[in-house]
């Protein structure tokens, strides 16, 4: 059984090893459920901590239904998938990323945030998703702590 992580830096180090990431961010549900606030990032110059995406305006409805409401991971294996689901796909591609895994983080049956793993196109498959889900499961307590300050 794998243990919980001590910090988001530990999460990132593990994600680099077991999932493989170029860009890694963590967001929590904020503003009474109307947005997601970034609480960790590997690229603060373009995706700063504290940055927010509104759920109504900035987020694809299918993604919302699958990840936040359905509590199921999202796998985008190529640039086409990233472009179809993410309004900031040009920025994502400019960082060398063309594949994504988003994993909902769930606490006591409620989605409290997501972990977002991005890498070059073709980097991810179902094994990557399974590894990312394990990373997220071991990080719930960190998002619970971050949730108290993000709103």
C-alpha positions as CSV (number, residue, x, y, z in Angstrom):
1,X,0.0,0.0,0.0
2,X,1.4,3.4,-1.0
3,X,1.5,6.1,1.6
4,X,0.2,9.7,1.4
5,X,2.4,12.5,0.1
6,X,3.9,15.1,2.4
7,X,3.6,18.0,0.0
8,X,2.7,19.0,-3.5
9,X,6.4,19.0,-4.4
10,X,6.4,15.3,-3.4
11,X,3.3,14.7,-5.5
12,X,5.1,16.3,-8.5
13,X,8.3,14.3,-8.0
14,X,6.2,11.1,-8.0
15,X,4.1,12.2,-10.9
16,X,7.3,12.8,-13.0
17,X,8.4,9.2,-12.2
18,X,5.2,7.2,-12.5
19,X,3.1,9.2,-14.9
20,X,5.5,11.4,-16.8
21,X,4.7,15.1,-16.9
22,X,5.9,18.2,-18.7
23,X,3.2,20.4,-17.0
24,X,1.5,19.5,-13.7
25,X,-1.2,21.5,-12.0
26,X,-3.5,20.9,-9.1
27,X,-6.8,22.8,-8.7
28,X,-9.5,22.9,-6.0
29,X,-13.2,23.8,-6.3
30,X,-13.6,27.4,-5.2
31,X,-16.1,30.3,-5.0
32,X,-19.0,28.1,-3.8
33,X,-18.5,25.7,-6.7
34,X,-18.4,28.2,-9.5
35,X,-14.7,28.0,-10.3
36,X,-11.5,26.0,-9.9
37,X,-8.5,27.7,-8.3
38,X,-5.0,26.5,-9.0
39,X,-3.1,25.6,-5.8
40,X,0.0,24.0,-7.4
41,X,1.8,24.4,-10.7
42,X,5.1,23.6,-12.3
43,X,4.8,26.6,-14.7
44,X,3.8,29.6,-12.5
45,X,4.7,32.1,-15.3
46,X,1.8,30.9,-17.4
47,X,-0.4,29.0,-14.9
48,X,0.1,30.8,-11.6
49,X,-1.0,29.6,-8.2
50,X,-4.3,31.4,-7.5
51,X,-5.3,31.5,-11.1
52,X,-8.9,30.5,-11.7
53,X,-11.1,29.0,-14.4
54,X,-14.8,29.5,-14.2
55,X,-16.8,26.3,-14.5
56,X,-19.6,28.0,-16.6
57,X,-17.4,29.9,-19.0
58,X,-14.0,28.4,-19.3
59,X,-14.7,24.7,-18.9
60,X,-16.0,22.2,-21.4
61,X,-19.5,20.9,-20.3
62,X,-18.6,17.2,-21.3
63,X,-15.4,17.5,-19.2
64,X,-17.4,18.9,-16.3
65,X,-19.9,16.1,-16.4
66,X,-17.2,13.4,-16.7
67,X,-14.6,14.6,-14.3
68,X,-16.2,16.8,-11.7
69,X,-19.7,15.4,-11.6
70,X,-19.1,11.8,-12.7
71,X,-15.8,11.6,-10.8
72,X,-14.1,9.8,-13.7
73,X,-10.7,10.6,-15.1
74,X,-10.3,12.3,-18.5
75,X,-7.7,11.0,-21.0
76,X,-6.8,13.2,-24.0
77,X,-4.2,11.2,-26.0
78,X,-3.4,13.8,-28.7
79,X,-3.5,17.5,-29.6
80,X,-6.9,17.1,-31.3
81,X,-8.5,16.0,-28.0
82,X,-6.7,18.8,-26.1
83,X,-8.0,21.3,-28.6
84,X,-11.5,20.0,-28.4
85,X,-11.7,20.2,-24.6
86,X,-9.5,23.1,-23.5
87,X,-9.8,26.8,-24.4
88,X,-6.1,27.3,-23.5
89,X,-4.9,24.6,-25.9
90,X,-2.6,27.0,-27.7
91,X,-0.8,27.7,-24.4
92,X,-0.7,24.0,-23.6
93,X,0.8,23.2,-27.0
94,X,3.4,26.0,-26.7
95,X,4.7,24.2,-23.6
96,X,5.3,21.1,-25.6
97,X,2.2,19.3,-24.4
98,X,-0.3,17.5,-26.5
99,X,-1.7,14.8,-24.1
100,X,-3.5,15.2,-20.9
101,X,-4.9,13.2,-18.0
102,X,-7.3,15.0,-15.5
103,X,-8.1,13.1,-12.4
104,X,-10.9,14.2,-10.0
105,X,-9.9,14.3,-6.3
106,X,-12.7,13.1,-4.2
107,X,-13.2,13.5,-0.4
108,X,-16.1,11.9,1.4
109,X,-17.9,11.4,-1.8
110,X,-17.5,15.0,-3.0
111,X,-15.2,16.2,-5.8
112,X,-12.9,18.8,-4.2
113,X,-10.5,19.4,-7.1
114,X,-8.5,17.9,-9.9
115,X,-4.9,16.9,-10.7
116,X,-3.8,17.7,-14.2
117,X,-1.0,15.8,-15.9
118,X,0.2,17.0,-19.3
119,X,3.0,15.7,-21.6
120,X,3.8,15.5,-25.3
121,X,1.3,14.0,-27.7
122,X,1.1,10.2,-27.5
123,X,2.6,10.0,-24.0
124,X,-0.5,8.7,-22.2
125,X,-2.6,5.6,-22.2
126,X,-4.8,3.7,-19.7
127,X,-1.8,2.7,-17.6
128,X,-0.9,6.4,-17.3
129,X,-4.5,7.1,-16.1
130,X,-4.2,4.3,-13.6
131,X,-1.0,5.7,-12.2
132,X,-2.4,9.2,-12.1
133,X,-5.5,8.0,-10.2
134,X,-3.2,6.5,-7.6
135,X,-1.2,9.7,-7.3
136,X,-4.5,11.6,-6.8
137,X,-5.8,9.1,-4.2
138,X,-2.6,9.6,-2.2
139,X,-3.0,13.4,-2.3
140,X,-6.6,13.9,-1.0
141,X,-5.4,15.3,2.3
142,X,-3.3,18.0,0.6
143,X,-6.3,19.2,-1.5
144,X,-8.4,19.2,1.7
145,X,-5.9,21.5,3.3
146,X,-5.6,23.7,0.2
147,X,-9.4,24.0,-0.1
148,X,-9.6,25.9,3.1
149,X,-7.4,28.7,1.7
150,X,-8.6,28.8,-2.0
151,X,-12.1,30.1,-1.5
